[in-house]
Amino acid sequence: MSGFNATQTDGSTPPIPLSSGISPGDKTPRPIMGGPEMTDSQGNTLTPVQTYPSQGSSAPLTSVSGSITSVSLLAANVNRKTFFVYNESAATLYLAWGATASLTAYTSQVPPNNLYEMPSTSTWQGAVSGIWSSAVGAARITEVS
């Protein structure tokens, strides 16, 4: 076979036909880390590129003051693509995916002066709340939709 276009998991195809060096049914052992080496029709090695899902067109910035009682950080939003929370505080932020966070019931701890990013494998669109170990600083929030 002279070459073929491999179908990607997102349904797209590589822009350059692959050489006959890799053909359907090729069982040549290759390193797990890098996966199969692919070349274009001129024999040039193709380098994998990390791609990200489509991002939104709106990213409002908000700030919520540190509190020792549960506070709303984000309202539910069916258009949310992702969100980021920077804990600009000397206290730990306990972040919860849901309406109420506590020091014992939370989704993630965000250490002082650290960033929390919604995992790329998630599409959480519900409310997000937070509570700090002491009422200092603030959460700097960006929600992409």
N, C-alpha and C positions, 0 to 999 in steps of 0.2 A: 504494500500500500504506500503511495507516495506521500501522504500526509493527511491530517484530519484536524478538525476543530473540536476540541473538548468542550462539552457543555459544563458551565460553571453551576454551582448550587443556586445562584440567583437567576439562572436562565440565560445569562449573557454568554457570548463566545469570545475567545481571545481575538484581538484584532489582526494577528498574523498567524497564518496556518502553521501548525507544528510540523517539524521535519519527520522523516520516516524513522528517526532515532527512537521515537516513542510511538508505539503503535498499539491499537487495541489488543488486549490480551498479553501485553508485555509484562513478564513476571520477574524482571531483573531486580535483584535486591538493591535497595537504595537506603541511604541514611534516613531514619525516622524524623530527625529534627528538620531537615530541609525538604523532605518529601522528594518526589521524583524531579530530576533536573529536566527542564524543558528547553528546547532550542527553536529558533525561528527557521525559516526555509534557507537562510544563509549560514546556519550553524552557530549563530550568536546565542549565548545563554540568556534565557529570560529570567528576570528576577521577580519573585512574587511581590505583590503590592498589597498592603493592608487596605481594605475598603471599609467604609462605615455606612450604616443605613442612612437613608435620606434624613437630613436634619430640617428643622422648621425654619420659618421666616420671621419669627418673633422671639425675642429673648429679654423680657423685662427684668430689671434689677430691683430687688427689694431688700429691706433690712429689718430684722426683728431683734429687739433688745433681749439680752440674757434674762432668764427668769427661773425661779426655783419652783414654779408651778407650770404645768403643761400649757404650751401656747401653740397656736396654729402657725405653721411656717408656709404651707401651701394649701390652697383649697383644691378640691377635686377638679380635674380638668381633663376631659375626654380628648383634647387635642395635644396633650403633653407628649413630647418626644423623649425628653430627658430633663434632668435638673441637676444643679450643683449647689452645694451648701458649704461655704467657707466659715469655719468656726473662728471668728475673730474675737477670741476670749482667752483668758487665763484658766478658765474652767472647762471641764469636759462637757460636750453636748451629747445628750442621749436622744437620738433621732428615731422616730417611729413612723412606719407607713401605716397611717390610721389617724383617728381623731384625737387620741390621747397617748402621750408618752409618760413614762415614769422612770425612776432610777432602777427599777427592777423589771420593767416590761418595755422593751425597745427593740428596734431593728438593728441599729448600729451605734457604736460609740464613736464620736468624732473628737479626737484629742484637741487640746488647745492649739490654735493657729494651724489647723489642717483642713484639707478639702475633702468633702464627701461627694462622690459622683455616682449617680444612679447607674447600676451595672448595665452594660450594653445588652445583656441577655434579658433584661426586664422591660416591661412596658407599663409600670405602675402609673395609674392615672387617678388614684384616690387621694384623699387628704394626706398631708405629711405634718407631723407635729414634733415638738422638741421640748426638752427641759434640760437645764444646766445644773451642774453640781453646786454652783453658787451663781448668784445673779450679777454677773459681770460680763462686759463685752456685748457682742451681737453676732447674729448669723447673717452673712451676706449671701443672698440667694439669687440664682439665675435659673429661670424656668424656660426651656425652649419648647415652643409649640408652633 
